[in-house]
Amino acid sequence: MLIRTSALHDPLPSEITPRSAYLNRPTRREALAALSLAAASPLALAQPAAPGGGKLPRLPGARSAVAGAFVMDRPTSYADATSYNNFYEFGTDKADPTEHAHTLKTRPWTVSIEGECGRPGRFDIEALLKLAPMEERLYRLRCVEGWSMVIPWTGYSLAELLKQAQPTSKAKYVEFTSLADRSQMPGVRSGVLDWPYVEGLRIDEAMHPLAMLVFGMYGEMLPNQNGAPLRLALPWKYGFKSAKSIVKIRFVEKEPMSSWTKAAQQEYGFYSNVNPSVPHPRWSQAAERRIGEDGLFSKKRPTLMFNGYEAQVGQLYAGMDLKRFY
């Protein structure tokens, strides 16, 4: 079925690549050289995908063997990935999380497991760090606003934790709740969303090997502005589905109401799979701008179905009307 798409919109302020990122963008020759080196040397691919900032504790992980977990795209620089963020608990501007997230206290930290499961309880962050072997995965990140990044995450499949809770047959969905502490998070004092931030997945989505519980990036522990101390990474969905600073996971029988769906249901569906054929009501999703590589006036790159992970996750949605269930 053909689905009409609207014309590409003019760039939003949030989409504009910072001048420093544009000036430091890699040349085409550098990008090709990096890809050639990776293709020629399996050992090179086993190394960290890009250097971190050097200020946070190291968190190494073995290169993941999960299918699709290591794309061949050039990684976004650490500087760009940690300074251009959506984390509304610290403000709505892309620079706000970097400026304000130093107030977040990530120790002690616990995550409660609740709902339709045989083993509910609370997990300390230190126990979660040891629950399964750490892996490095190089994932594409696609934001609903039209920009994208490529980030090396460190963690393990979310299913490793969910299986520990022994979900029952009534557990059809998994709901994730983020921290909402007015004393630590200045954005929570605003009314931009109904806090706390809540996201949800169908349980088969949550159990998919690519659904990742993340504790680090670029070989180091997660920076506060990127969702410390733990977050999700769901590479086939728009970025807002990957809940940050998680404090509660709940197995439920009915589809949970995600925060952005609650705020604007006509714009943010429950599934929010990356789909170039289904436009946002205010702009097209057919193309994207890669932060740190594509300048403001550079040609955008085409958006890939399921963000390029269709071979891995397409069967989750077989037979579904992906415009209706957007």
Long-range contacts (C-beta under 8 A, 24 or more apart in sequence): 1-323, 3-277, 3-278, 3-323, 5-276, 5-277, 5-279, 5-284, 5-285, 5-286, 6-279, 6-283, 6-284, 7-284, 8-283, 8-284, 8-286, 8-287, 8-300, 9-146, 9-282, 9-283, 9-284, 11-146, 11-289, 11-296, 12-145, 12-146, 12-283, 14-94, 14-145, 14-147, 15-145, 15-146, 15-147, 15-289, 16-296, 17-147, 17-289, 17-291, 17-292, 17-294, 17-295, 17-296, 18-80, 18-83, 18-84, 20-79, 21-77, 21-79, 21-80, 21-84, 21-291, 21-292, 22-295, 22-296, 24-77, 24-79, 24-292, 25-292, 25-293, 25-294, 25-295, 26-74, 26-292, 26-293, 31-74, 31-293, 34-74, 35-72, 35-74, 38-72, 39-72, 45-70, 48-136, 48-152, 48-218, 48-219, 49-75, 49-136, 49-138, 49-152, 49-218, 50-75, 50-76, 50-77, 50-78, 50-152, 50-218, 51-78, 51-218, 51-219, 52-78, 52-217, 52-218, 52-219, 52-220, 53-78, 53-79, 53-82, 53-218, 53-220, 53-223, 54-220, 55-220, 56-220, 56-221, 56-222, 56-223, 57-220, 57-221, 58-219, 58-220, 58-221, 59-134, 59-154, 59-215, 59-216, 59-219, 59-220, 59-221, 60-134, 60-136, 60-154, 60-219, 61-133, 61-134, 61-135, 61-136, 61-154, 61-155, 61-216, 61-219, 62-133, 62-134, 62-135, 62-136, 63-135, 63-136, 64-135, 64-136, 64-137, 66-135, 66-137, 66-157, 66-209, 66-210, 67-209, 67-311, 67-312, 68-210, 68-235, 68-309, 68-311, 68-312, 69-135, 69-137, 69-138, 69-139, 69-209, 69-210, 70-136, 70-137, 70-138, 71-138, 71-139, 71-140, 71-150, 71-308, 73-138, 73-140, 73-150, 74-150, 74-293, 75-138, 75-150, 75-151, 75-152, 76-149, 76-150, 76-151, 76-290, 76-291, 76-292, 76-293, 77-292, 78-217, 78-218, 80-149, 80-291, 80-292, 81-149, 81-151, 81-217, 81-218, 81-226, 82-223, 82-225, 82-226, 83-225, 84-149, 84-291, 85-225, 85-226, 86-143, 86-145, 86-239, 86-240, 87-187, 87-225, 87-226, 87-227, 87-244, 88-187, 88-190, 88-192, 88-193, 88-197, 89-178, 89-179, 89-180, 89-185, 89-187, 89-188, 89-195, 89-197, 89-244, 89-245, 90-185, 90-186, 90-187, 90-225, 91-186, 91-187, 92-187, 92-190, 92-192, 96-187, 97-224, 97-225, 97-226, 98-225, 100-185, 100-186, 100-187, 101-223, 101-224, 101-225, 102-224, 103-184, 103-185, 103-186, 104-179, 104-184, 104-185, 104-224, 104-228, 104-245, 105-184, 106-224, 106-228, 106-229, 107-229, 109-229, 109-230, 109-247, 110-247, 111-230, 111-246, 111-247, 111-248, 111-249, 112-247, 112-248, 112-249, 113-161, 113-164, 113-165, 113-249, 113-250, 114-248, 114-249, 114-250, 114-251, 115-171, 115-175, 115-250, 115-251, 115-252, 116-167, 116-168, 116-170, 116-171, 116-251, 116-252, 116-253, 117-165, 117-166, 117-167, 117-168, 117-171, 117-251, 118-165, 118-166, 118-167, 118-168, 119-164, 119-165, 119-166, 120-165, 121-165, 123-161, 125-229, 125-230, 128-161, 128-213, 128-215, 128-230, 129-215, 131-156, 131-160, 131-161, 131-164, 132-156, 132-157, 132-160, 132-161, 134-215, 134-216, 136-219, 137-212, 137-233, 139-212, 139-233, 139-235, 140-235, 140-307, 140-308, 140-309, 141-233, 141-235, 141-239, 142-238, 142-239, 142-274, 142-288, 142-303, 142-307, 143-238, 143-239, 143-240, 144-238, 144-239, 144-240, 144-268, 144-272, 144-280, 144-285, 146-283, 146-285, 146-287, 146-288, 146-289, 147-288, 147-289, 147-290, 147-291, 148-288, 148-289, 148-290, 148-291, 149-290, 149-291, 149-292, 150-290, 151-217, 151-218, 151-233, 152-217, 152-218, 152-219, 153-212, 153-214, 153-216, 153-217, 153-233, 154-214, 154-215, 154-216, 154-217, 154-219, 155-212, 155-213, 155-214, 155-215, 155-216, 155-230, 155-233, 156-212, 156-213, 157-209, 157-210, 157-211, 157-212, 157-213, 158-206, 158-207, 158-211, 158-212, 158-213, 158-232, 159-206, 159-207, 159-208, 159-209, 159-211, 160-213, 161-213, 161-249, 162-203, 162-206, 162-207, 162-249, 165-249, 165-251, 167-203, 167-251, 168-251, 170-251, 170-253, 171-203, 171-251, 171-252, 171-253, 172-202, 172-203, 172-252, 172-253, 172-254, 172-255, 173-200, 173-201, 173-202, 173-203, 173-251, 173-252, 173-253, 173-254, 173-255, 173-256, 174-200, 174-201, 174-202, 174-203, 174-206, 174-249, 174-250, 174-251, 174-252, 175-199, 175-200, 175-248, 175-249, 175-250, 175-251, 175-252, 175-256, 176-200, 176-201, 176-232, 176-243, 176-246, 176-248, 176-249, 177-243, 177-246, 177-247, 177-248, 177-249, 177-250, 178-243, 178-244, 178-245, 178-246, 178-247, 179-245, 179-246, 179-247, 193-259, 193-260, 193-263, 194-259, 194-262, 194-263, 197-243, 197-244, 197-259, 198-243, 198-256, 198-257, 198-258, 198-259, 198-262, 199-232, 199-240, 199-241, 199-242, 199-243, 199-256, 199-258, 199-259, 200-252, 200-255, 200-256, 200-257, 200-258, 200-270, 201-234, 201-241, 202-255, 202-316, 203-251, 204-316, 205-234, 205-313, 205-316, 208-312, 208-313, 208-316, 210-234, 210-235, 210-236, 210-309, 210-312, 210-313, 235-307, 235-309, 236-273, 236-274, 236-306, 236-307, 236-309, 236-310, 236-312, 236-313, 237-271, 237-272, 237-273, 237-274, 237-307, 238-272, 238-273, 238-274, 240-268, 240-272, 241-272, 269-325, 269-326, 270-325, 271-317, 271-322, 271-325, 271-326, 272-326, 273-306, 273-317, 273-322, 273-326, 274-303, 274-304, 274-305, 274-306, 274-307, 275-305, 275-306, 275-322, 275-326, 276-302, 276-303, 276-304, 276-305, 277-305, 277-322, 277-323, 278-322, 278-323, 278-326
